[in-house]
Amino acid sequence: MSLNRTAKGIVLVPSLLLGGAFLAAAAWSDGPTATNRTLALALGGALMAAGLLAQLLPEPEPEPEHNRPDPAPRS
């Protein structure tokens, strides 16, 4: 399966949003919820790293014109 810019954006946006939400939850947790701070930091960091890492994956080279299949003949 080939990668493209749209797929990278689809991975990046939710990963950054969810990662930011977990990091914010870790920053503003207090009371009994503070025991989950480490988990929230780990999940937030992992999600943000995965989204940013997806942007670093190389895109495949475009196929040369002579190797592309001919479109279906029109009637």
PDB file of N, H, CA, C and O in Angstrom:
ATOM      1  N   MET A   1       0.859  -1.164   0.000  1.00  0.00           N
ATOM      2  CA  MET A   1       0.000   0.000   0.000  1.00  0.00           C
ATOM      3  C   MET A   1       0.906   1.229   0.000  1.00  0.00           C
ATOM      4  O   MET A   1       1.828   1.337   0.808  1.00  0.00           O
ATOM      5  N   SER A   2       0.632   2.136  -0.905  1.00  0.00           N
ATOM      6  H   SER A   2      -0.117   2.048  -1.562  1.00  0.00           H
ATOM      7  CA  SER A   2       1.476   3.319  -1.013  1.00  0.00           C
ATOM      8  C   SER A   2       0.998   4.416  -0.066  1.00  0.00           C
ATOM      9  O   SER A   2      -0.189   4.528   0.242  1.00  0.00           O
ATOM     10  N   LEU A   3       1.942   5.208   0.379  1.00  0.00           N
ATOM     11  H   LEU A   3       2.906   5.118   0.129  1.00  0.00           H
ATOM     12  CA  LEU A   3       1.630   6.323   1.262  1.00  0.00           C
ATOM     13  C   LEU A   3       1.423   7.580   0.439  1.00  0.00           C
ATOM     14  O   LEU A   3       2.010   7.724  -0.634  1.00  0.00           O
ATOM     15  N   ASN A   4       0.606   8.477   0.923  1.00  0.00           N
ATOM     16  H   ASN A   4       0.129   8.360   1.794  1.00  0.00           H
ATOM     17  CA  ASN A   4       0.451   9.768   0.266  1.00  0.00           C
ATOM     18  C   ASN A   4       0.202  10.841   1.309  1.00  0.00           C
ATOM     19  O   ASN A   4       0.075  10.545   2.497  1.00  0.00           O
ATOM     20  N   ARG A   5       0.132  12.074   0.868  1.00  0.00           N
ATOM     21  H   ARG A   5       0.235  12.314  -0.097  1.00  0.00           H
ATOM     22  CA  ARG A   5      -0.013  13.195   1.792  1.00  0.00           C
ATOM     23  C   ARG A   5      -1.321  13.144   2.564  1.00  0.00           C
ATOM     24  O   ARG A   5      -1.345  13.470   3.751  1.00  0.00           O
ATOM     25  N   THR A   6      -2.389  12.751   1.930  1.00  0.00           N
ATOM     26  H   THR A   6      -2.369  12.486   0.966  1.00  0.00           H
ATOM     27  CA  THR A   6      -3.678  12.709   2.609  1.00  0.00           C
ATOM     28  C   THR A   6      -3.653  11.707   3.760  1.00  0.00           C
ATOM     29  O   THR A   6      -4.146  11.997   4.850  1.00  0.00           O
ATOM     30  N   ALA A   7      -3.087  10.544   3.518  1.00  0.00           N
ATOM     31  H   ALA A   7      -2.687  10.309   2.632  1.00  0.00           H
ATOM     32  CA  ALA A   7      -3.007   9.525   4.571  1.00  0.00           C
ATOM     33  C   ALA A   7      -2.146  10.014   5.724  1.00  0.00           C
ATOM     34  O   ALA A   7      -2.457   9.750   6.886  1.00  0.00           O
ATOM     35  N   LYS A   8      -1.071  10.722   5.416  1.00  0.00           N
ATOM     36  H   LYS A   8      -0.818  10.936   4.473  1.00  0.00           H
ATOM     37  CA  LYS A   8      -0.217  11.257   6.476  1.00  0.00           C
ATOM     38  C   LYS A   8      -0.981  12.273   7.316  1.00  0.00           C
ATOM     39  O   LYS A   8      -0.831  12.303   8.537  1.00  0.00           O
ATOM     40  N   GLY A   9      -1.795  13.103   6.679  1.00  0.00           N
ATOM     41  H   GLY A   9      -1.917  13.079   5.686  1.00  0.00           H
ATOM     42  CA  GLY A   9      -2.586  14.079   7.417  1.00  0.00           C
ATOM     43  C   GLY A   9      -3.652  13.431   8.266  1.00  0.00           C
ATOM     44  O   GLY A   9      -3.956  13.895   9.365  1.00  0.00           O
ATOM     45  N   ILE A  10      -4.222  12.349   7.749  1.00  0.00           N
ATOM     46  H   ILE A  10      -3.975  11.972   6.856  1.00  0.00           H
ATOM     47  CA  ILE A  10      -5.255  11.640   8.499  1.00  0.00           C
ATOM     48  C   ILE A  10      -4.661  11.017   9.758  1.00  0.00           C
ATOM     49  O   ILE A  10      -5.351  10.907  10.772  1.00  0.00           O
ATOM     50  N   VAL A  11      -3.412  10.613   9.713  1.00  0.00           N
ATOM     51  H   VAL A  11      -2.852  10.702   8.890  1.00  0.00           H
ATOM     52  CA  VAL A  11      -2.747  10.067  10.897  1.00  0.00           C
ATOM     53  C   VAL A  11      -2.293  11.199  11.819  1.00  0.00           C
ATOM     54  O   VAL A  11      -2.418  11.095  13.040  1.00  0.00           O
ATOM     55  N   LEU A  12      -1.770  12.272  11.241  1.00  0.00           N
ATOM     56  H   LEU A  12      -1.668  12.357  10.250  1.00  0.00           H
ATOM     57  CA  LEU A  12      -1.173  13.340  12.039  1.00  0.00           C
ATOM     58  C   LEU A  12      -2.181  14.069  12.910  1.00  0.00           C
ATOM     59  O   LEU A  12      -1.948  14.233  14.107  1.00  0.00           O
ATOM     60  N   VAL A  13      -3.285  14.506  12.346  1.00  0.00           N
ATOM     61  H   VAL A  13      -3.475  14.372  11.374  1.00  0.00           H
ATOM     62  CA  VAL A  13      -4.222  15.362  13.076  1.00  0.00           C
ATOM     63  C   VAL A  13      -4.813  14.671  14.308  1.00  0.00           C
ATOM     64  O   VAL A  13      -4.724  15.232  15.400  1.00  0.00           O
ATOM     65  N   PRO A  14      -5.407  13.489  14.188  1.00  0.00           N
ATOM     66  CA  PRO A  14      -5.953  12.865  15.406  1.00  0.00           C
ATOM     67  C   PRO A  14      -4.873  12.510  16.424  1.00  0.00           C
ATOM     68  O   PRO A  14      -5.105  12.591  17.630  1.00  0.00           O
ATOM     69  N   SER A  15      -3.698  12.117  15.944  1.00  0.00           N
ATOM     70  H   SER A  15      -3.509  12.051  14.965  1.00  0.00           H
ATOM     71  CA  SER A  15      -2.622  11.780  16.874  1.00  0.00           C
ATOM     72  C   SER A  15      -2.200  12.990  17.688  1.00  0.00           C
ATOM     73  O   SER A  15      -2.015  12.886  18.901  1.00  0.00           O
ATOM     74  N   LEU A  16      -2.046  14.129  17.042  1.00  0.00           N
ATOM     75  H   LEU A  16      -2.197  14.214  16.057  1.00  0.00           H
ATOM     76  CA  LEU A  16      -1.646  15.330  17.764  1.00  0.00           C
ATOM     77  C   LEU A  16      -2.748  15.809  18.703  1.00  0.00           C
ATOM     78  O   LEU A  16      -2.469  16.236  19.823  1.00  0.00           O
ATOM     79  N   LEU A  17      -3.994  15.741  18.252  1.00  0.00           N
ATOM     80  H   LEU A  17      -4.220  15.394  17.342  1.00  0.00           H
ATOM     81  CA  LEU A  17      -5.097  16.181  19.111  1.00  0.00           C
ATOM     82  C   LEU A  17      -5.243  15.295  20.351  1.00  0.00           C
ATOM     83  O   LEU A  17      -5.359  15.796  21.470  1.00  0.00           O
ATOM     84  N   LEU A  18      -5.236  13.993  20.144  1.00  0.00           N
ATOM     85  H   LEU A  18      -5.141  13.586  19.235  1.00  0.00           H
ATOM     86  CA  LEU A  18      -5.356  13.087  21.290  1.00  0.00           C
ATOM     87  C   LEU A  18      -4.130  13.156  22.191  1.00  0.00           C
ATOM     88  O   LEU A  18      -4.248  13.132  23.416  1.00  0.00           O
ATOM     89  N   GLY A  19      -2.954  13.242  21.578  1.00  0.00           N
ATOM     90  H   GLY A  19      -2.858  13.262  20.583  1.00  0.00           H
ATOM     91  CA  GLY A  19      -1.732  13.358  22.374  1.00  0.00           C
ATOM     92  C   GLY A  19      -1.733  14.629  23.206  1.00  0.00           C
ATOM     93  O   GLY A  19      -1.336  14.613  24.371  1.00  0.00           O
ATOM     94  N   GLY A  20      -2.180  15.734  22.610  1.00  0.00           N
ATOM     95  H   GLY A  20      -2.503  15.747  21.664  1.00  0.00           H
ATOM     96  CA  GLY A  20      -2.275  16.989  23.353  1.00  0.00           C
ATOM     97  C   GLY A  20      -3.288  16.904  24.474  1.00  0.00           C
ATOM     98  O   GLY A  20      -3.075  17.468  25.547  1.00  0.00           O
ATOM     99  N   ALA A  21      -4.375  16.216  24.245  1.00  0.00           N
ATOM    100  H   ALA A  21      -4.549  15.757  23.373  1.00  0.00           H
ATOM    101  CA  ALA A  21      -5.396  16.058  25.291  1.00  0.00           C
ATOM    102  C   ALA A  21      -4.845  15.255  26.469  1.00  0.00           C
ATOM    103  O   ALA A  21      -5.090  15.601  27.625  1.00  0.00           O
ATOM    104  N   PHE A  22      -4.106  14.192  26.182  1.00  0.00           N
ATOM    105  H   PHE A  22      -3.907  13.912  25.243  1.00  0.00           H
ATOM    106  CA  PHE A  22      -3.521  13.401  27.263  1.00  0.00           C
ATOM    107  C   PHE A  22      -2.465  14.197  28.019  1.00  0.00           C
ATOM    108  O   PHE A  22      -2.384  14.115  29.245  1.00  0.00           O
ATOM    109  N   LEU A  23      -1.655  14.968  27.297  1.00  0.00           N
ATOM    110  H   LEU A  23      -1.721  15.035  26.301  1.00  0.00           H
ATOM    111  CA  LEU A  23      -0.637  15.777  27.963  1.00  0.00           C
ATOM    112  C   LEU A  23      -1.282  16.864  28.825  1.00  0.00           C
ATOM    113  O   LEU A  23      -0.805  17.157  29.922  1.00  0.00           O
ATOM    114  N   ALA A  24      -2.364  17.456  28.326  1.00  0.00           N
ATOM    115  H   ALA A  24      -2.751  17.218  27.435  1.00  0.00           H
ATOM    116  CA  ALA A  24      -3.071  18.462  29.115  1.00  0.00           C
ATOM    117  C   ALA A  24      -3.687  17.836  30.357  1.00  0.00           C
ATOM    118  O   ALA A  24      -3.671  18.433  31.433  1.00  0.00           O
ATOM    119  N   ALA A  25      -4.227  16.638  30.209  1.00  0.00           N
ATOM    120  H   ALA A  25      -4.240  16.153  29.334  1.00  0.00           H
ATOM    121  CA  ALA A  25      -4.797  15.950  31.372  1.00  0.00           C
ATOM    122  C   ALA A  25      -3.719  15.668  32.412  1.00  0.00           C
ATOM    123  O   ALA A  25      -3.969  15.751  33.615  1.00  0.00           O
ATOM    124  N   ALA A  26      -2.524  15.337  31.943  1.00  0.00           N
ATOM    125  H   ALA A  26      -2.321  15.270  30.966  1.00  0.00           H
ATOM    126  CA  ALA A  26      -1.427  15.084  32.884  1.00  0.00           C
ATOM    127  C   ALA A  26      -0.983  16.367  33.571  1.00  0.00           C
ATOM    128  O   ALA A  26      -0.636  16.356  34.752  1.00  0.00           O
ATOM    129  N   ALA A  27      -0.994  17.472  32.831  1.00  0.00           N
ATOM    130  H   ALA A  27      -1.276  17.481  31.872  1.00  0.00           H
ATOM    131  CA  ALA A  27      -0.526  18.738  33.403  1.00  0.00           C
ATOM    132  C   ALA A  27      -1.495  19.279  34.446  1.00  0.00           C
ATOM    133  O   ALA A  27      -1.067  19.845  35.452  1.00  0.00           O
ATOM    134  N   TRP A  28      -2.801  19.112  34.218  1.00  0.00           N
ATOM    135  H   TRP A  28      -3.149  18.652  33.401  1.00  0.00           H
ATOM    136  CA  TRP A  28      -3.785  19.719  35.098  1.00  0.00           C
ATOM    137  C   TRP A  28      -4.469  18.734  36.042  1.00  0.00           C
ATOM    138  O   TRP A  28      -5.504  19.049  36.628  1.00  0.00           O
ATOM    139  N   SER A  29      -3.893  17.548  36.188  1.00  0.00           N
ATOM    140  H   SER A  29      -3.051  17.292  35.712  1.00  0.00           H
ATOM    141  CA  SER A  29      -4.535  16.586  37.095  1.00  0.00           C
ATOM    142  C   SER A  29      -4.124  16.884  38.539  1.00  0.00           C
ATOM    143  O   SER A  29      -2.981  17.240  38.824  1.00  0.00           O
ATOM    144  N   ASP A  30      -5.080  16.727  39.417  1.00  0.00           N
ATOM    145  H   ASP A  30      -6.008  16.438  39.185  1.00  0.00           H
ATOM    146  CA  ASP A  30      -4.800  16.906  40.839  1.00  0.00           C
ATOM    147  C   ASP A  30      -5.724  15.979  41.629  1.00  0.00           C
ATOM    148  O   ASP A  30      -6.695  15.447  41.092  1.00  0.00           O
ATOM    149  N   GLY A  31      -5.415  15.799  42.873  1.00  0.00           N
ATOM    150  H   GLY A  31      -4.626  16.231  43.309  1.00  0.00           H
ATOM    151  CA  GLY A  31      -6.241  14.928  43.701  1.00  0.00           C
ATOM    152  C   GLY A  31      -6.041  13.474  43.346  1.00  0.00           C
ATOM    153  O   GLY A  31      -4.922  13.049  43.057  1.00  0.00           O
ATOM    154  N   PRO A  32      -7.136  12.693  43.365  1.00  0.00           N
ATOM    155  CA  PRO A  32      -7.014  11.255  43.114  1.00  0.00           C
ATOM    156  C   PRO A  32      -6.612  10.934  41.674  1.00  0.00           C
ATOM    157  O   PRO A  32      -6.071   9.860  41.411  1.00  0.00           O
ATOM    158  N   THR A  33      -6.869  11.847  40.747  1.00  0.00           N
ATOM    159  H   THR A  33      -7.309  12.719  40.961  1.00  0.00           H
ATOM    160  CA  THR A  33      -6.514  11.575  39.344  1.00  0.00           C
ATOM    161  C   THR A  33      -5.026  11.730  39.090  1.00  0.00           C
ATOM    162  O   THR A  33      -4.543  11.321  38.034  1.00  0.00           O
ATOM    163  N   ALA A  34      -4.286  12.305  40.022  1.00  0.00           N
ATOM    164  H   ALA A  34      -4.678  12.637  40.880  1.00  0.00           H
ATOM    165  CA  ALA A  34      -2.850  12.509  39.836  1.00  0.00           C
ATOM    166  C   ALA A  34      -2.090  11.189  39.777  1.00  0.00           C
ATOM    167  O   ALA A  34      -0.961  11.152  39.288  1.00  0.00           O
ATOM    168  N   THR A  35      -2.680  10.120  40.257  1.00  0.00           N
ATOM    169  H   THR A  35      -3.598  10.149  40.654  1.00  0.00           H
ATOM    170  CA  THR A  35      -1.993   8.827  40.199  1.00  0.00           C
ATOM    171  C   THR A  35      -1.865   8.332  38.762  1.00  0.00           C
ATOM    172  O   THR A  35      -1.010   7.495  38.471  1.00  0.00           O
ATOM    173  N   ASN A  36      -2.701   8.838  37.865  1.00  0.00           N
ATOM    174  H   ASN A  36      -3.395   9.518  38.101  1.00  0.00           H
ATOM    175  CA  ASN A  36      -2.648   8.436  36.460  1.00  0.00           C
ATOM    176  C   ASN A  36      -1.799   9.379  35.616  1.00  0.00           C
ATOM    177  O   ASN A  36      -1.796   9.274  34.389  1.00  0.00           O
ATOM    178  N   ARG A  37      -1.088  10.289  36.249  1.00  0.00           N
ATOM    179  H   ARG A  37      -1.091  10.374  37.245  1.00  0.00           H
ATOM    180  CA  ARG A  37      -0.296  11.276  35.510  1.00  0.00           C
ATOM    181  C   ARG A  37       0.755  10.606  34.619  1.00  0.00           C
ATOM    182  O   ARG A  37       0.938  11.008  33.470  1.00  0.00           O
ATOM    183  N   THR A  38       1.434   9.603  35.134  1.00  0.00           N
ATOM    184  H   THR A  38       1.285   9.277  36.068  1.00  0.00           H
ATOM    185  CA  THR A  38       2.471   8.919  34.356  1.00  0.00           C
ATOM    186  C   THR A  38       1.872   8.242  33.123  1.00  0.00           C
ATOM    187  O   THR A  38       2.448   8.294  32.037  1.00  0.00           O
ATOM    188  N   LEU A  39       0.733   7.618  33.298  1.00  0.00           N
ATOM    189  H   LEU A  39       0.265   7.576  34.181  1.00  0.00           H
ATOM    190  CA  LEU A  39       0.062   6.974  32.173  1.00  0.00           C
ATOM    191  C   LEU A  39      -0.347   8.002  31.128  1.00  0.00           C
ATOM    192  O   LEU A  39      -0.158   7.778  29.933  1.00  0.00           O
ATOM    193  N   ALA A  40      -0.905   9.128  31.565  1.00  0.00           N
ATOM    194  H   ALA A  40      -1.059   9.310  32.536  1.00  0.00           H
ATOM    195  CA  ALA A  40      -1.316  10.174  30.627  1.00  0.00           C
ATOM    196  C   ALA A  40      -0.117  10.752  29.885  1.00  0.00           C
ATOM    197  O   ALA A  40      -0.201  11.016  28.686  1.00  0.00           O
ATOM    198  N   LEU A  41       0.986  10.948  30.578  1.00  0.00           N
ATOM    199  H   LEU A  41       1.054  10.733  31.552  1.00  0.00           H
ATOM    200  CA  LEU A  41       2.201  11.448  29.918  1.00  0.00           C
ATOM    201  C   LEU A  41       2.722  10.455  28.880  1.00  0.00           C
ATOM    202  O   LEU A  41       3.124  10.845  27.784  1.00  0.00           O
ATOM    203  N   ALA A  42       2.713   9.183  29.232  1.00  0.00           N
ATOM    204  H   ALA A  42       2.387   8.866  30.123  1.00  0.00           H
ATOM    205  CA  ALA A  42       3.203   8.158  28.305  1.00  0.00           C
ATOM    206  C   ALA A  42       2.314   8.057  27.068  1.00  0.00           C
ATOM    207  O   ALA A  42       2.815   8.001  25.945  1.00  0.00           O
ATOM    208  N   LEU A  43       1.003   8.034  27.272  1.00  0.00           N
ATOM    209  H   LEU A  43       0.596   8.080  28.184  1.00  0.00           H
ATOM    210  CA  LEU A  43       0.090   7.942  26.128  1.00  0.00           C
ATOM    211  C   LEU A  43       0.167   9.193  25.253  1.00  0.00           C
ATOM    212  O   LEU A  43       0.190   9.094  24.026  1.00  0.00           O
ATOM    213  N   GLY A  44       0.207  10.356  25.875  1.00  0.00           N
ATOM    214  H   GLY A  44       0.189  10.437  26.871  1.00  0.00           H
ATOM    215  CA  GLY A  44       0.299  11.596  25.116  1.00  0.00           C
ATOM    216  C   GLY A  44       1.577  11.681  24.314  1.00  0.00           C
ATOM    217  O   GLY A  44       1.558  12.062  23.143  1.00  0.00           O
ATOM    218  N   GLY A  45       2.682  11.330  24.935  1.00  0.00           N
ATOM    219  H   GLY A  45       2.698  11.021  25.886  1.00  0.00           H
ATOM    220  CA  GLY A  45       3.957  11.350  24.214  1.00  0.00           C
ATOM    221  C   GLY A  45       4.004  10.348  23.082  1.00  0.00           C
ATOM    222  O   GLY A  45       4.516  10.645  22.003  1.00  0.00           O
ATOM    223  N   ALA A  46       3.467   9.149  23.326  1.00  0.00           N
ATOM    224  H   ALA A  46       3.051   8.908  24.203  1.00  0.00           H
ATOM    225  CA  ALA A  46       3.467   8.117  22.284  1.00  0.00           C
ATOM    226  C   ALA A  46       2.594   8.524  21.096  1.00  0.00           C
ATOM    227  O   ALA A  46       2.980   8.324  19.945  1.00  0.00           O
ATOM    228  N   LEU A  47       1.423   9.091  21.372  1.00  0.00           N
ATOM    229  H   LEU A  47       1.110   9.253  22.308  1.00  0.00           H
ATOM    230  CA  LEU A  47       0.544   9.513  20.277  1.00  0.00           C
ATOM    231  C   LEU A  47       1.159  10.650  19.475  1.00  0.00           C
ATOM    232  O   LEU A  47       1.105  10.640  18.245  1.00  0.00           O
ATOM    233  N   MET A  48       1.735  11.616  20.146  1.00  0.00           N
ATOM    234  H   MET A  48       1.780  11.625  21.145  1.00  0.00           H
ATOM    235  CA  MET A  48       2.353  12.731  19.424  1.00  0.00           C
ATOM    236  C   MET A  48       3.576  12.266  18.631  1.00  0.00           C
ATOM    237  O   MET A  48       3.799  12.723  17.510  1.00  0.00           O
ATOM    238  N   ALA A  49       4.358  11.369  19.204  1.00  0.00           N
ATOM    239  H   ALA A  49       4.176  10.998  20.115  1.00  0.00           H
ATOM    240  CA  ALA A  49       5.518  10.842  18.490  1.00  0.00           C
ATOM    241  C   ALA A  49       5.089  10.038  17.263  1.00  0.00           C
ATOM    242  O   ALA A  49       5.722  10.129  16.212  1.00  0.00           O
ATOM    243  N   ALA A  50       4.024   9.255  17.390  1.00  0.00           N
ATOM    244  H   ALA A  50       3.510   9.181  18.244  1.00  0.00           H
ATOM    245  CA  ALA A  50       3.546   8.460  16.250  1.00  0.00           C
ATOM    246  C   ALA A  50       3.052   9.368  15.122  1.00  0.00           C
ATOM    247  O   ALA A  50       3.322   9.110  13.948  1.00  0.00           O
ATOM    248  N   GLY A  51       2.337  10.418  15.478  1.00  0.00           N
ATOM    249  H   GLY A  51       2.117  10.627  16.431  1.00  0.00           H
ATOM    250  CA  GLY A  51       1.856  11.338  14.447  1.00  0.00           C
ATOM    251  C   GLY A  51       2.989  12.048  13.738  1.00  0.00           C
ATOM    252  O   GLY A  51       2.969  12.193  12.516  1.00  0.00           O
ATOM    253  N   LEU A  52       3.978  12.492  14.500  1.00  0.00           N
ATOM    254  H   LEU A  52       3.994  12.375  15.493  1.00  0.00           H
ATOM    255  CA  LEU A  52       5.116  13.181  13.883  1.00  0.00           C
ATOM    256  C   LEU A  52       5.999  12.209  13.114  1.00  0.00           C
ATOM    257  O   LEU A  52       6.556  12.574  12.079  1.00  0.00           O
ATOM    258  N   LEU A  53       6.137  10.988  13.596  1.00  0.00           N
ATOM    259  H   LEU A  53       5.684  10.692  14.436  1.00  0.00           H
ATOM    260  CA  LEU A  53       6.933   9.992  12.891  1.00  0.00           C
ATOM    261  C   LEU A  53       6.292   9.626  11.551  1.00  0.00           C
ATOM    262  O   LEU A  53       7.001   9.345  10.585  1.00  0.00           O
ATOM    263  N   ALA A  54       4.984   9.626  11.485  1.00  0.00           N
ATOM    264  H   ALA A  54       4.407   9.854  12.270  1.00  0.00           H
ATOM    265  CA  ALA A  54       4.300   9.323  10.220  1.00  0.00           C
ATOM    266  C   ALA A  54       4.645  10.356   9.149  1.00  0.00           C
ATOM    267  O   ALA A  54       4.636  10.042   7.959  1.00  0.00           O
ATOM    268  N   GLN A  55       4.946  11.574   9.563  1.00  0.00           N
ATOM    269  H   GLN A  55       4.954  11.829  10.530  1.00  0.00           H
ATOM    270  CA  GLN A  55       5.315  12.610   8.600  1.00  0.00           C
ATOM    271  C   GLN A  55       6.702  12.382   8.021  1.00  0.00           C
ATOM    272  O   GLN A  55       7.015  12.889   6.944  1.00  0.00           O
ATOM    273  N   LEU A  56       7.530  11.630   8.719  1.00  0.00           N
ATOM    274  H   LEU A  56       7.275  11.217   9.593  1.00  0.00           H
ATOM    275  CA  LEU A  56       8.896  11.390   8.263  1.00  0.00           C
ATOM    276  C   LEU A  56       9.027  10.204   7.318  1.00  0.00           C
ATOM    277  O   LEU A  56      10.074  10.016   6.699  1.00  0.00           O
ATOM    278  N   LEU A  57       7.977   9.406   7.202  1.00  0.00           N
ATOM    279  H   LEU A  57       7.126   9.559   7.705  1.00  0.00           H
ATOM    280  CA  LEU A  57       8.036   8.268   6.294  1.00  0.00           C
ATOM    281  C   LEU A  57       8.198   8.763   4.864  1.00  0.00           C
ATOM    282  O   LEU A  57       7.525   9.714   4.467  1.00  0.00           O
ATOM    283  N   PRO A  58       9.075   8.140   4.079  1.00  0.00           N
ATOM    284  CA  PRO A  58       9.295   8.606   2.705  1.00  0.00           C
ATOM    285  C   PRO A  58       8.092   8.310   1.813  1.00  0.00           C
ATOM    286  O   PRO A  58       7.410   7.298   1.975  1.00  0.00           O
ATOM    287  N   GLU A  59       7.852   9.208   0.878  1.00  0.00           N
ATOM    288  H   GLU A  59       8.406  10.030   0.746  1.00  0.00           H
ATOM    289  CA  GLU A  59       6.785   8.989  -0.102  1.00  0.00           C
ATOM    290  C   GLU A  59       7.365   8.245  -1.289  1.00  0.00           C
ATOM    291  O   GLU A  59       8.513   8.489  -1.663  1.00  0.00           O
ATOM    292  N   PRO A  60       6.597   7.336  -1.896  1.00  0.00           N
ATOM    293  CA  PRO A  60       7.114   6.590  -3.041  1.00  0.00           C
ATOM    294  C   PRO A  60       7.271   7.511  -4.258  1.00  0.00           C
ATOM    295  O   PRO A  60       6.575   8.516  -4.406  1.00  0.00           O
ATOM    296  N   GLU A  61       8.194   7.128  -5.099  1.00  0.00           N
ATOM    297  H   GLU A  61       8.759   6.311  -4.979  1.00  0.00           H
ATOM    298  CA  GLU A  61       8.406   7.879  -6.339  1.00  0.00           C
ATOM    299  C   GLU A  61       7.200   7.682  -7.262  1.00  0.00           C
ATOM    300  O   GLU A  61       6.626   6.594  -7.304  1.00  0.00           O
ATOM    301  N   PRO A  62       6.814   8.729  -8.003  1.00  0.00           N
ATOM    302  CA  PRO A  62       5.695   8.548  -8.942  1.00  0.00           C
ATOM    303  C   PRO A  62       6.081   7.565 -10.046  1.00  0.00           C
ATOM    304  O   PRO A  62       7.240   7.473 -10.451  1.00  0.00           O
ATOM    305  N   GLU A  63       5.092   6.850 -10.508  1.00  0.00           N
ATOM    306  H   GLU A  63       4.150   6.924 -10.180  1.00  0.00           H
ATOM    307  CA  GLU A  63       5.303   5.866 -11.559  1.00  0.00           C
ATOM    308  C   GLU A  63       5.566   6.574 -12.880  1.00  0.00           C
ATOM    309  O   GLU A  63       4.874   7.541 -13.198  1.00  0.00           O
ATOM    310  N   PRO A  64       6.564   6.114 -13.672  1.00  0.00           N
ATOM    311  CA  PRO A  64       6.785   6.735 -14.984  1.00  0.00           C
ATOM    312  C   PRO A  64       5.573   6.517 -15.893  1.00  0.00           C
ATOM    313  O   PRO A  64       4.837   5.540 -15.747  1.00  0.00           O
ATOM    314  N   GLU A  65       5.386   7.429 -16.815  1.00  0.00           N
ATOM    315  H   GLU A  65       5.984   8.222 -16.934  1.00  0.00           H
ATOM    316  CA  GLU A  65       4.224   7.363 -17.717  1.00  0.00           C
ATOM    317  C   GLU A  65       4.173   6.066 -18.515  1.00  0.00           C
ATOM    318  O   GLU A  65       3.086   5.527 -18.726  1.00  0.00           O
ATOM    319  N   HIS A  66       5.307   5.550 -18.962  1.00  0.00           N
ATOM    320  H   HIS A  66       6.190   5.988 -18.790  1.00  0.00           H
ATOM    321  CA  HIS A  66       5.295   4.371 -19.822  1.00  0.00           C
ATOM    322  C   HIS A  66       4.953   3.090 -19.069  1.00  0.00           C
ATOM    323  O   HIS A  66       4.639   2.081 -19.701  1.00  0.00           O
ATOM    324  N   ASN A  67       5.004   3.099 -17.727  1.00  0.00           N
ATOM    325  H   ASN A  67       5.259   3.918 -17.213  1.00  0.00           H
ATOM    326  CA  ASN A  67       4.660   1.907 -16.946  1.00  0.00           C
ATOM    327  C   ASN A  67       3.221   1.904 -16.458  1.00  0.00           C
ATOM    328  O   ASN A  67       2.760   0.903 -15.909  1.00  0.00           O
ATOM    329  N   ARG A  68       2.511   2.993 -16.645  1.00  0.00           N
ATOM    330  H   ARG A  68       2.886   3.806 -17.091  1.00  0.00           H
ATOM    331  CA  ARG A  68       1.124   3.043 -16.186  1.00  0.00           C
ATOM    332  C   ARG A  68       0.227   2.274 -17.140  1.00  0.00           C
ATOM    333  O   ARG A  68       0.438   2.309 -18.352  1.00  0.00           O
ATOM    334  N   PRO A  69      -0.758   1.589 -16.614  1.00  0.00           N
ATOM    335  CA  PRO A  69      -1.686   0.867 -17.505  1.00  0.00           C
ATOM    336  C   PRO A  69      -2.555   1.848 -18.285  1.00  0.00           C
ATOM    337  O   PRO A  69      -2.862   2.949 -17.826  1.00  0.00           O
ATOM    338  N   ASP A  70      -2.934   1.411 -19.467  1.00  0.00           N
ATOM    339  H   ASP A  70      -2.685   0.517 -19.839  1.00  0.00           H
ATOM    340  CA  ASP A  70      -3.794   2.250 -20.299  1.00  0.00           C
ATOM    341  C   ASP A  70      -5.178   2.330 -19.681  1.00  0.00           C
ATOM    342  O   ASP A  70      -5.674   1.350 -19.126  1.00  0.00           O
ATOM    343  N   PRO A  71      -5.803   3.498 -19.776  1.00  0.00           N
ATOM    344  CA  PRO A  71      -7.174   3.583 -19.259  1.00  0.00           C
ATOM    345  C   PRO A  71      -8.118   2.721 -20.092  1.00  0.00           C
ATOM    346  O   PRO A  71      -7.812   2.385 -21.236  1.00  0.00           O
ATOM    347  N   ALA A  72      -9.235   2.375 -19.531  1.00  0.00           N
ATOM    348  H   ALA A  72      -9.484   2.649 -18.602  1.00  0.00           H
ATOM    349  CA  ALA A  72     -10.214   1.541 -20.229  1.00  0.00           C
ATOM    350  C   ALA A  72     -10.674   2.245 -21.500  1.00  0.00           C
ATOM    351  O   ALA A  72     -10.910   3.453 -21.494  1.00  0.00           O
ATOM    352  N   PRO A  73     -10.799   1.495 -22.582  1.00  0.00           N
ATOM    353  CA  PRO A  73     -11.251   2.119 -23.843  1.00  0.00           C
ATOM    354  C   PRO A  73     -12.687   2.643 -23.702  1.00  0.00           C
ATOM    355  O   PRO A  73     -13.537   2.037 -23.049  1.00  0.00           O
ATOM    356  N   ARG A  74     -12.910   3.764 -24.325  1.00  0.00           N
ATOM    357  H   ARG A  74     -12.220   4.256 -24.855  1.00  0.00           H
ATOM    358  CA  ARG A  74     -14.264   4.357 -24.276  1.00  0.00           C
ATOM    359  C   ARG A  74     -15.090   3.845 -25.440  1.00  0.00           C
ATOM    360  O   ARG A  74     -14.586   3.634 -26.543  1.00  0.00           O
ATOM    361  N   SER A  75     -16.342   3.656 -25.175  1.00  0.00           N
ATOM    362  H   SER A  75     -16.752   3.827 -24.279  1.00  0.00           H
ATOM    363  CA  SER A  75     -17.231   3.158 -26.229  1.00  0.00           C
ATOM    364  C   SER A  75     -17.864   4.289 -26.980  1.00  0.00           C
ATOM    365  O   SER A  75     -18.644   4.057 -27.904  1.00  0.00           O
TER     366      SER A  75
END
